[in-house]
């Protein structure tokens, strides 16, 4: 069949239940696959104790992006991209514009180095 991806499984289920088949020479990009996964599988819970629709959708999108990157680019790139996304979402605003921060994580140890302010040019 001349297609880059086949998605199998119940519609509006969870990504863990999806069966994703990719053509080896696909030109599909991770963000494109993530969008297909969202269209095929995202269905928010209507349980009164569930997070909001927006929160559920954002969580699904993060997981779809991680899975898409892993499938198309490899495990290490998926980890790198997940760290980058989390940094943009949660940490970036904490670092002043004229400073640089270096975060090192090894196991349960986390170290943070903050560079001195950079003088304006």
ABEGO torsion letter per residue (X at the ends): XBBABBBBEBBGBBAAABBBBBBAABABBAAAAAAAAAAAABBBBABAABBBAAAAAAAAAAAAAAAAAAAAAEAAAAAAAAAAAAAAAAAAAABBAABBBBBBBBEABBBBBBBBBBBBX
